[in-house]
Amino acid sequence: MNLKLLLVLLLLPLVALGQATEEPSIKQISKKLSGKWIVEVIELDSLKMTQRPYGRKVLTDTYIDGQLVKTESKEGYHIIEMIFDEYGDGEQKVNLNFVPNSKVLEIIEDQPHLRLKIKNGNLTLLKTYLTKSEEEAVSELTKTRLVLLSSSGVKKTLKKIE
């Protein structure tokens, strides 16, 4: 009986160590976040904007209280490109009219420095601009889907394309 107890005590730290390593590292998360993401949905209170393909164009639908109020057509998608190093530092480029296989870029000037943080198991992106900073909580992250909640209440649902 003492031998069984000794064996359990010896194996317990190994089990605990295995559980501790199951949580993804900053390096793994950085790799998963790096790439180009189409902004599929933006939501704030009763306002909702979506993007969808329509032939060779992209339609942006705007809803207020669930009612469609405006549809706009444009050449390309609103995308966010994020590039992280293995330590969670990165940069972001927002392109408001991304057309696949095109060399033309419409990138917004003021782009933030990104810093990936994990605190109490919660994943956040700290975005630092020249004059301000804000945090976005990562509420969902898979290989192809990302949901961000900003400190100002904006929810963005993104789909990875590259």
N, C-alpha and C positions, 0 to 999 in steps of 0.2 A: 504494500500500500504506500509506503514512503517512497518507493521507486516511481510509482505513478505520479505522486505529487511533485517529485523532483523533475520528472519529465515535463509535466505541465508548466512548471515554473520556468524551465529552460526554453520551452517553445513559445510561451506567452509574449516575450519581447519581439520575437520574429513575426508573430501574428499582428501585433500592434504596428510594427514597422511596415508590414505589407499594406495595412489599412491606410497608413499615413501617406504612402506613395501613390495611392489610387487617385488622389486629387491632382488635376492637371497642373503642370508647372507653368511659370510665366513664359518660358521658352515655347512650350506646346501651344499655349493660348495665342502667343504672338504669331506663331506660324499659321494658326487657323484664321486669325483676324486679317492677316496680310492678304491683300488682293483687291479686286474691283467688286463693288457691291452696288446693285441697282436699288434705288430707294423706291420700294413698291408702294408703301403707305406712310403718310405722315398724319398724325392725329394730335389735336389740341382741343380739349373740351368738346364742343359740338361740331368743330371743323374737321373734315377728313379729306385728304387729297390722295388720289391713286394714279398710277401710271400703268398703261397697258399697250401692247402692240396693236397696230391697226394697219395691216398691209406693210408698206415701207415706212410708215409714220409711227409716232407714239402719241397716244391720247392721254391727256391729264384731266381727270375728272375731279371736280370740287363739290363736296357735299356739305350742307349745313343741316344739322338735326336729321341726318339720314336722307335728305332730299337733294337730288342732283341740281345744282344751281349753275354750273358752268362746265363746258368741255372745251379744251384747247388742243390743237394739233401742232406737233413740232417734229423736227427731223430725228432727234435723238433723245436718249434717256438722261435723267438726273441721276448721276452716280457719285459714289464716294470711293476713292481709292485710299487705302491705308497701307503703310509700309512700316513694319516694326523690326527692330533688331531682337536678338535673343534675350535681352535684358528688359524688354517692355517699353523701350523708348521708340518713338516713331513720328511719322509725319502723315498729314492728310492732304489730299487734293480733291476738291469738289469740282466736277464737270457738269454743267447744267444742260449740255446738249451732246452727249456721248453717242456717237454712231460707230458700231463695230466695224473694224477694218478701215476706218478713216484716220487720216493723219491730222485733221483739224481738231484743236482743243479749245474749249471755252472754260478755262479754269478761273475760279474766283480768286482774287488777289490775296486777301487776308486769310492765310491758312494757319491752323494752330499746330503747335508742337503737341504730340500725344505722349501720355505716360500711362501705362497699364498698371493698375493697382489691385491687389487682392487683400481684403480686410474682412476678417470674421467670415470667410467663405464667400463673400460677395465680391463680384468683379466690377470694377469701374474704370472708365477712361477719363483721365484728367486732360482737358483741352486748354492749353495756355496760348492765348493770343497776345498781341503787343500791348493791349490796354485792359484785358480782362481774362478771367479763366472761368471754366464751368466744368461740371462733372456730368457724365452720362453713365447710368447704371446699365450693365449688360444683363438683361432679364432672360435672354435665350441666346444660345450660341451652338449651332451645329455646323457641319461642313458646308451647308448651303443656305442657312438662314441665320439672321442676326436681328435681335430686337433690342433697341436702345431707348432708355427713358432718361430725358434730360432733367436737370434740376429745375428748369422752368416749366416742366409739365408736358413737353413735347415727346410723343412716342413715335419712333421710326421703325418700320419693318423693312429689312433689306434682304436681298437675294444675291448670293455670290455668283459672279459670272466668269471670273478668272482667278 
